[in-house]
Amino acid sequence: MHINFDFRKVMLNTAKIIFVFLIAASTLQSFANEVTSASKDPNELLERLKKRFNSVKDYTADVQIKVKVEFLKIPLTKAKIYYKAPNKIKVDAKGFAMLPRSGLDFANTSMLQTKYDAIYIKEELVNKVNCSVVKVIPSEGGEVVISTMWIDPVRNELVKFITTTKSNGTFEVYLTYDKTKPAQIMPISLNIIFDVKKIQLPKSMSGDITGETARVEKTDKKKLTRGEIVLNYSNFVINKGLNDALFIEAKE
Amino acid sequence: MINLIQIELSKVFSRTRTYIGFIAIAVLVIVLEIAFYLDGNRFLDFATQSLKDSFIFTGNLMNGYLVSFIVLQGLIIHVPLLVSLVAGELLAGEATGGTFRFILTRPVSRTRVVLAKYLVACIYTISLIAWLSLVSLGLGKLLFGTGELIVMKTNMIIIFAANDVLWRFACAFLFAMLSMCTIAGLALLFSSLVENAVGPIVSTMVVVIVLVVISTMDVEALNVIKPFLFTTHMNAWKLFFEEVIDKKSIIQSALILLGHIIAFVGSTVYVFNKKDILT
């Protein structure tokens, strides 16, 4: 049996296939390199984040505050929050309201305005969002010692950050955005988790004279406990121009 | 019976001594509220200093509700004395004045006389606590305004919304009335035993002070008798200022106080019925 076999034609076709494959592979490789190098550059990630948040010069918003601390029983409170870049914050409430000292600057913008060193760590999934993890260390000292930020590189959103400060300990902040409004820069919810000192009031002040609570105290020797505050924002009004005079009364 | 009560009421409220309690409460509350007006924020800052490391506070916590709550804390100390001032004199005063025979010659049983006197003591006590609530809350609202109520326990802080406070005060004052009516019953019992008005007043205060000390001492051996002391249950008004109201404990304390009232008044009836009136 004789089989027609054109060796030259087969070799030519094989060479063409290999050539196309090599071109495709190198194209894909360079594309992959471009994408990964862009997300792995921590400074670029932070600059994109800063640019996004810096577009917000001021805002007002209604906020609902829920405090979840073991030894604090506080009802749900409502307040109005005013912010003016870079670091002016004022809270207005009809009645009593309690806000955390740390974490209200949810974009870490005040820290990112100073000089810092940034290190890319890894990619990690947070609430089903693939994030680039970046550690930021301020070079000029200041209140923040180190901050770890989880950034969504696609939407340039800060999803989570953990910041260690000199005087207020370490706090974690989880940010939730309105997925139905991708253009909205501000998060609709913040979960701030932080260390808080347990209270121990003298009986002369508390009037708690039955002695039962004293027994509970003695067995519980930890002085710090974890607390959580959930802030739900609504009715954002952004970049309408807030006067500095509005922030003068509130020094804190 | 109503006539008897009316007569006893007019006797009690025609005496100057009766108004000492109202004046004392007014002066005490005014002094306390002025003190808090001048320096109350420092007291609050001290209590919340550890929290201020972690939190920013806004709003008016130093308000009339907080001051009234603090005034109520002192209830166990000053009000029993003011109650026993009147209740202790109800029977002993008749003996001192030699008016027992006038009362008892009328066709009214000794039991009714005692019950009428006890009811009048209760009316006086209720008026005193109502006056305390009016002055402390009224003046507090005037000087400090209203707002959320912060209740500070040894290892917990509870903050009640402004619209969730007044009903708690109403219940607390009602319970305080029951507590003080128990004191009135004790004072009346001592009053039936002697013929000198000072004795019952002092005896009532001594008993209250000793039992309060026992009720508040954190000693295992005393825990057996504490649930049976009326002074242990007098502070149950504080249960209205908990995040979750312990209804069972409140009802239990109220029943124990009622039981003491029945015991004191019952004993007074027994003693008075057996008493030989010689003056």
Interface residues (C-beta under 8 A of the other chain):
Chain A: F71 L72 K73 I74 P75 A79 V91 D92 A93 G95 F96 A97 M98 L99 P100 R101 S102 N168 F194 D195 V196 K197 K198 I199 Q200 L201 P202 K203 M205 S206 G207 D208 I209 T210 G211 T213 A214 R215 V216 E217 D220 G227 E252
Chain B: F43 F46 A47 S50 L51 D53 S54 F55 I56 F57 T58 G59 N60 L61 I70 Q73 G147 E148 M152 K153 T154 N155 M156 I157 I158 I159 F160 A161 A162 D164 S215 T216 M217 D218 N235 K238 E243
